[in-house]
Amino acid sequence: MKVELIRIGNSRGIRIPKALIEQYGFGRGVELRIENDRLVMVPDHRPRQGWEEAFRRAGESAKDEVLLDTIPTNEFDHIEWRW
């Protein structure tokens, strides 16, 4: 997709089509960087953004199984493993 550089004060900018903004999750800001002679623009998200809500939707953890307790022990567990 080709876009024109537009004048914004003493700078230049581009207009990003709404469909691309929605598709890539751009909010009020983006991160810009240069990689291999290309301008890369990625959504500006906080680390772990949305994790809290995902944990809430996952539900109560009281019924979670501890999977390691279901694996039978072997020779390594009895002889070789030392803390």
N, CA, C and O of each residue as an XYZ file, in Angstrom:
332
protein
N       0.843     -1.157      0.000
C       0.000      0.000      0.000
C       0.899      1.234      0.000
O       1.800      1.349      0.831
N       0.662      2.120     -0.897
C       1.415      3.365     -0.958
C       0.590      4.470     -0.325
O      -0.622      4.558     -0.521
N       1.288      5.327      0.451
C       0.656      6.503      1.040
C       1.572      7.694      0.802
O       2.778      7.533      0.615
N       1.000      8.875      0.809
C       1.782     10.093      0.610
C       2.242     10.645      1.942
O       1.531     10.550      2.942
N       3.433     11.221      1.953
C       3.894     11.968      3.117
C       3.171     13.307      3.104
O       3.136     13.993      2.083
N       2.600     13.669      4.233
C       1.902     14.952      4.334
C       2.675     15.866      5.271
O       3.365     15.404      6.179
N       2.554     17.144      5.045
C       3.252     18.118      5.883
C       2.479     18.302      7.180
O       1.269     18.528      7.177
N       3.216     18.199      8.302
C       2.655     18.448      9.633
C       3.629     19.401     10.318
O       4.613     18.963     10.915
N       3.361     20.684     10.235
C       4.295     21.684     10.744
C       5.586     21.603      9.950
O       5.564     21.648      8.720
N       6.725     21.482     10.651
C       8.016     21.346      9.987
C       8.360     19.888      9.699
O       9.436     19.597      9.177
N       7.460     18.978     10.034
C       7.715     17.539      9.875
C       6.874     16.982      8.743
O       6.122     17.704      8.088
N       7.014     15.694      8.529
C       6.187     14.970      7.566
C       5.554     13.799      8.279
O       6.115     13.287      9.248
N       4.404     13.369      7.822
C       3.718     12.239      8.428
C       2.940     11.458      7.393
O       2.889     11.828      6.220
N       2.338     10.381      7.837
C       1.481      9.590      6.957
C       0.124      9.415      7.638
O       0.015      9.471      8.863
N      -0.893      9.207      6.827
C      -2.209      8.865      7.341
C      -2.316      7.352      7.292
O      -2.060      6.734      6.259
N      -2.693      6.768      8.406
C      -2.829      5.313      8.484
C      -4.313      4.983      8.336
O      -5.132      5.469      9.117
N      -4.668      4.168      7.352
C      -6.074      3.826      7.161
C      -6.661      3.144      8.399
O      -5.988      2.366      9.076
N      -7.927      3.452      8.678
C      -8.620      2.929      9.847
C      -8.552      1.406      9.907
O      -8.374      0.843     10.987
N      -8.688      0.736      8.777
C      -8.654     -0.734      8.753
C      -7.330     -1.262      9.298
O      -7.319     -2.254     10.026
N      -6.217     -0.616      8.958
C      -4.915     -1.052      9.469
C      -4.789     -0.764     10.959
O      -4.228     -1.571     11.701
N      -5.297      0.363     11.397
C      -5.250      0.707     12.821
C      -5.974     -0.353     13.634
O      -5.468     -0.805     14.661
N      -7.147     -0.748     13.184
C      -7.926     -1.759     13.897
C      -7.279     -3.138     13.797
O      -7.227     -3.874     14.782
N      -6.787     -3.488     12.609
C      -6.190     -4.816     12.407
C      -4.973     -5.035     13.287
O      -4.784     -6.133     13.810
N      -4.142     -4.017     13.461
C      -2.901     -4.179     14.208
C      -2.995     -3.676     15.647
O      -1.999     -3.699     16.370
N      -4.162     -3.227     16.070
C      -4.363     -2.840     17.466
C      -3.653     -1.572     17.871
O      -3.260     -1.430     19.029
N      -3.474     -0.633     16.934
C      -2.843      0.627     17.284
C      -3.799      1.440     18.144
O      -4.975      1.587     17.810
N      -3.292      1.963     19.246
C      -4.094      2.812     20.122
C      -3.715      4.253     19.895
O      -3.690      4.729     18.760
N      -3.418      4.953     20.984
C      -3.049      6.363     20.870
C      -1.593      6.539     20.463
O      -1.216      7.617     20.004
N      -0.770      5.513     20.620
C       0.642      5.631     20.278
C       1.165      4.349     19.666
O       0.547      3.291     19.777
N       2.306      4.459     19.023
C       2.989      3.302     18.443
C       4.474      3.420     18.752
O       4.968      4.496     19.088
N       5.170      2.313     18.634
C       6.625      2.311     18.766
C       7.211      2.259     17.361
O       6.815      1.426     16.546
N       8.156      3.155     17.083
C       8.823      3.180     15.789
C      10.272      2.760     15.964
O      10.931      3.163     16.923
N      10.766      1.949     15.037
C      12.183      1.586     15.040
C      12.610      1.263     13.614
O      11.780      0.998     12.744
N      13.900      1.289     13.397
C      14.464      0.955     12.098
C      15.052     -0.451     12.186
O      15.854     -0.728     13.078
N      14.666     -1.335     11.279
C      15.209     -2.693     11.197
C      15.508     -3.006      9.737
O      14.626     -2.928      8.882
N      16.746     -3.357      9.463
C      17.153     -3.717      8.100
C      16.723     -2.663      7.082
O      16.120     -2.983      6.058
N      17.039     -1.409      7.375
C      16.710     -0.279      6.495
C      15.221     -0.126      6.239
O      14.814      0.375      5.191
N      14.407     -0.557      7.197
C      12.953     -0.400      7.095
C      12.422      0.244      8.369
O      12.931      0.005      9.464
N      11.394      1.063      8.204
C      10.711      1.651      9.345
C       9.663      0.651      9.822
O       8.776      0.258      9.064
N       9.772      0.246     11.080
C       8.838     -0.728     11.658
C       7.995     -0.004     12.696
O       8.519      0.719     13.544
N       6.681     -0.206     12.621
C       5.756      0.424     13.543
C       4.952     -0.679     14.225
O       4.293     -1.478     13.560
N       5.012     -0.716     15.561
C       4.298     -1.751     16.317
C       3.431     -1.080     17.387
O       3.742      0.020     17.843
N       2.342     -1.749     17.784
C       1.488     -1.163     18.819
C       2.283     -0.886     20.092
O       3.161     -1.661     20.471
N       1.966      0.214     20.736
C       2.611      0.596     21.991
C       1.790      0.029     23.135
O       0.849      0.663     23.612
N       2.157     -1.181     23.577
C       1.446     -1.832     24.679
C       2.360     -1.915     25.892
O       3.576     -2.068     25.773
N       1.743     -1.810     27.054
C       2.499     -2.017     28.282
C       2.842     -3.502     28.386
O       2.077     -4.336     27.902
N       3.964     -3.853     29.001
C       4.268     -5.268     29.222
C       3.142     -5.931     30.008
O       2.640     -5.371     30.983
N       2.758     -7.106     29.586
C       1.711     -7.905     30.239
C       0.352     -7.224     30.221
O      -0.507     -7.544     31.043
N       0.142     -6.294     29.302
C      -1.148     -5.625     29.197
C      -2.231     -6.654     28.882
O      -2.070     -7.462     27.967
N      -3.315     -6.629     29.620
C      -4.420     -7.539     29.398
C      -4.326     -8.849     30.166
O      -5.281     -9.627     30.160
N      -3.214     -9.114     30.822
C      -3.053    -10.376     31.549
C      -4.038    -10.481     32.707
O      -4.621    -11.541     32.932
N      -4.228     -9.385     33.443
C      -5.109     -9.438     34.610
C      -6.520     -9.843     34.198
O      -7.142    -10.689     34.840
N      -7.013     -9.245     33.142
C      -8.349     -9.587     32.652
C      -8.408    -11.039     32.184
O      -9.404    -11.723     32.421
N      -7.365    -11.512     31.530
C      -7.327    -12.906     31.069
C      -7.352    -13.865     32.255
O      -8.011    -14.903     32.189
N      -6.652    -13.542     33.330
C      -6.666    -14.386     34.528
C      -8.070    -14.426     35.143
O      -8.541    -15.478     35.576
N      -8.725    -13.265     35.173
C     -10.087    -13.226     35.720
C     -11.041    -14.099     34.900
O     -11.860    -14.833     35.455
N     -10.923    -14.007     33.569
C     -11.795    -14.809     32.701
C     -11.511    -16.291     32.835
O     -12.403    -17.108     32.609
N     -10.277    -16.662     33.200
C      -9.912    -18.072     33.337
C     -10.635    -18.726     34.506
O     -10.784    -19.947     34.528
N     -11.085    -17.943     35.471
C     -11.860    -18.479     36.577
C     -10.999    -18.816     37.782
O      -9.802    -18.533     37.826
N     -11.646    -19.423     38.743
C     -11.015    -19.781     40.017
C      -9.920    -20.822     39.802
O     -10.100    -21.776     39.044
N      -8.782    -20.631     40.474
C      -7.658    -21.556     40.315
C      -7.618    -22.629     41.390
O      -6.711    -23.461     41.383
N      -8.563    -22.637     42.302
C      -8.536    -23.604     43.401
C      -8.641    -25.044     42.908
O      -8.205    -25.964     43.600
N      -9.204    -25.249     41.744
C      -9.392    -26.607     41.231
C      -8.294    -27.017     40.248
O      -8.385    -28.079     39.631
N      -7.261    -26.189     40.096
C      -6.167    -26.518     39.175
C      -5.447    -27.775     39.651
O      -5.224    -27.961     40.847
N      -5.088    -28.628     38.704
C      -4.339    -29.836     39.034
C      -2.848    -29.549     38.986
O      -2.388    -28.751     38.170
N      -2.107    -30.191     39.850
C      -0.656    -30.116     39.789
C      -0.218    -31.332     38.982
O      -0.215    -32.454     39.490
N       0.150    -31.108     37.736
C       0.414    -32.212     36.823
C       1.638    -33.033     37.207
O       1.671    -34.236     36.948
N       2.649    -32.411     37.822
C       3.853    -33.166     38.173
C       3.569    -34.243     39.209
O       4.276    -35.250     39.256
N       2.544    -34.052     40.041
C       2.216    -35.056     41.055
C       1.626    -36.325     40.447
O       1.579    -37.363     41.108
N       1.181    -36.254     39.210
C       0.570    -37.426     38.570
C       1.586    -38.270     37.811
O       1.241    -39.351     37.333
N       2.837    -37.806     37.686
C       3.869    -38.538     36.949
C       4.558    -39.499     37.909
O       5.031    -39.085     38.967
N       4.617    -40.777     37.550
C       5.282    -41.730     38.449
C       6.780    -41.434     38.568
O       7.396    -40.929     37.630
N       7.350    -41.749     39.716
C       8.778    -41.524     39.921
C       9.581    -42.577     39.164
O       9.059    -43.626     38.785
N      10.860    -42.275     38.954
C      11.747    -43.219     38.273
C      13.077    -43.287     39.033
O      13.220    -42.688     40.099
N      14.037    -44.013     38.482
C      15.325    -44.214     39.148
C      16.038    -42.892     39.413
O      16.646    -42.717     40.469
N      15.969    -41.975     38.474
C      16.602    -40.666     38.648
C      16.063    -39.967     39.896
O      16.826    -39.384     40.666
N      14.747    -40.028     40.090
C      14.134    -39.372     41.253
C      14.641    -39.954     42.568
O      14.792    -39.227     43.550
N      14.905    -41.263     42.594
C      15.278    -41.921     43.843
C      16.783    -41.893     44.114
O      17.198    -41.839     45.271
N      17.604    -41.928     43.062
C      19.042    -42.088     43.258
C      19.834    -40.827     42.877
O      20.593    -40.307     43.695
N      19.666    -40.345     41.666
C      20.546    -39.306     41.131
C      20.186    -37.891     41.538
O      21.067    -37.035     41.623
N      18.950    -37.632     41.785
C      18.521    -36.253     42.050
C      18.843    -35.848     43.484
O      18.431    -36.517     44.431
N      19.579    -34.755     43.638
C      19.933    -34.224     44.949
C      19.704    -32.711     44.939
O      19.999    -32.041     43.949
N      19.183    -32.185     46.031
C      19.042    -30.748     46.179
C      20.304    -30.177     46.731
O      20.396    -28.966     46.934
